[in-house]
Amino acid sequence: MEEAEPIMAITLEIPEALASQLGANTPGELSRQAIEALVLESYRADRVGGPQAAEILGFSRMRWDQFLEDHQVLENAYTVDDLERDVATLRRLRAEGRLPPVA
């Protein structure tokens, strides 16, 4: 069983007016928006690859692609590094018996 990723807690103070403008009704919603924005910017800056970004946000590959489209991020949507990581993941899952072998 995989161990949970360690969590870093931060406190961010923003004006109530900004929180209201962002449409966040709860601190949890605002926190989610902040995480999504941080991951998206990290992806745009090539500090995080697509598969890792999707995993951080709990998105499927299709949901991640839709997220990028929603935020008008279409360049580098899927890189060679992303493909290599996906292939490595598939090989690992097959080796662990979690996927059937290639026919």
BELLINWO-V951233 format. One record per residue. N is the residue number from 1. RES is the residue in three letters. PSI is psi in radians with two decimals (999 if undefined). D_LAST is the distance of its C-alpha to the last C-alpha in Angstrom with 2 decimals. Layout:
BEGIN
[[N | RES | PSI | D_LAST] [N | RES | PSI | D_LAST]]
END
This chain:
BEGIN
[[1 | MET | 2.35 | 27.78] [2 | GLU | 2.51 | 28.36] [3 | GLU | 2.58 | 31.98] [4 | ALA | 2.51 | 33.41] [5 | GLU | 2.34 | 34.22] [6 | PRO | 2.54 | 37.96] [7 | ILE | 2.36 | 39.99] [8 | MET | 2.15 | 42.90] [9 | ALA | 2.34 | 45.60] [10 | ILE | 2.76 | 47.89] [11 | THR | 2.28 | 50.84] [12 | LEU | 2.11 | 51.33] [13 | GLU | 2.15 | 54.65] [14 | ILE | 2.72 | 54.84] [15 | PRO | 2.51 | 57.58] [16 | GLU | -0.65 | 57.37] [17 | ALA | -0.68 | 57.82] [18 | LEU | -0.77 | 54.64] [19 | ALA | -0.71 | 52.66] [20 | SER | -0.76 | 54.10] [21 | GLN | -0.56 | 53.27] [22 | LEU | -0.14 | 49.64] [23 | GLY | 0.29 | 49.51] [24 | ALA | 2.12 | 48.69] [25 | ASN | -0.33 | 50.26] [26 | THR | 2.80 | 49.43] [27 | PRO | -0.59 | 48.94] [28 | GLY | -0.73 | 45.33] [29 | GLU | -0.73 | 44.69] [30 | LEU | -0.70 | 46.41] [31 | SER | -0.76 | 44.43] [32 | ARG | -0.75 | 41.15] [33 | GLN | -0.72 | 42.46] [34 | ALA | -0.74 | 43.47] [35 | ILE | -0.78 | 40.08] [36 | GLU | -0.74 | 38.32] [37 | ALA | -0.72 | 40.86] [38 | LEU | -0.77 | 40.49] [39 | VAL | -0.75 | 36.69] [40 | LEU | -0.79 | 36.95] [41 | GLU | -0.65 | 39.58] [42 | SER | -0.65 | 37.64] [43 | TYR | -0.81 | 34.65] [44 | ARG | -0.59 | 37.04] [45 | ALA | 0.13 | 38.51] [46 | ASP | 0.52 | 35.14] [47 | ARG | -0.32 | 35.84] [48 | VAL | 2.33 | 32.82] [49 | GLY | 2.90 | 29.42] [50 | GLY | -0.88 | 27.88] [51 | PRO | -0.70 | 25.30] [52 | GLN | -0.74 | 28.11] [53 | ALA | -0.79 | 30.59] [54 | ALA | -0.73 | 28.43] [55 | GLU | -0.76 | 27.92] [56 | ILE | -0.73 | 31.67] [57 | LEU | -0.10 | 32.52] [58 | GLY | 0.49 | 29.99] [59 | PHE | 2.56 | 28.44] [60 | SER | 2.94 | 24.97] [61 | ARG | -0.73 | 23.73] [62 | MET | -0.72 | 25.09] [63 | ARG | -0.67 | 28.35] [64 | TRP | -0.78 | 28.74] [65 | ASP | -0.71 | 28.43] [66 | GLN | -0.71 | 31.00] [67 | PHE | -0.79 | 33.20] [68 | LEU | -0.77 | 33.27] [69 | GLU | -0.76 | 34.12] [70 | ASP | -0.57 | 36.80] [71 | HIS | 0.24 | 38.32] [72 | GLN | 0.72 | 38.07] [73 | VAL | 1.71 | 35.90] [74 | LEU | -0.37 | 33.72] [75 | GLU | 2.50 | 33.93] [76 | ASN | 0.58 | 31.26] [77 | ALA | -0.49 | 29.36] [78 | TYR | 1.96 | 26.10] [79 | THR | 3.00 | 26.49] [80 | VAL | -0.69 | 24.48] [81 | ASP | -0.71 | 25.26] [82 | ASP | -0.79 | 23.85] [83 | LEU | -0.79 | 20.56] [84 | GLU | -0.70 | 20.53] [85 | ARG | -0.71 | 21.36] [86 | ASP | -0.74 | 18.65] [87 | VAL | -0.76 | 16.00] [88 | ALA | -0.70 | 17.74] [89 | THR | -0.77 | 17.77] [90 | LEU | -0.75 | 14.05] [91 | ARG | -0.75 | 13.64] [92 | ARG | -0.78 | 16.49] [93 | LEU | -0.65 | 15.27] [94 | ARG | -0.75 | 11.98] [95 | ALA | -0.57 | 14.37] [96 | GLU | -0.08 | 16.67] [97 | GLY | 0.24 | 14.25] [98 | ARG | -0.21 | 15.10] [99 | LEU | 2.60 | 11.66] [100 | PRO | 2.69 | 8.48] [101 | PRO | 2.77 | 6.24] [102 | VAL | 2.33 | 3.80] [103 | ALA | 999 | 0.00]]
END
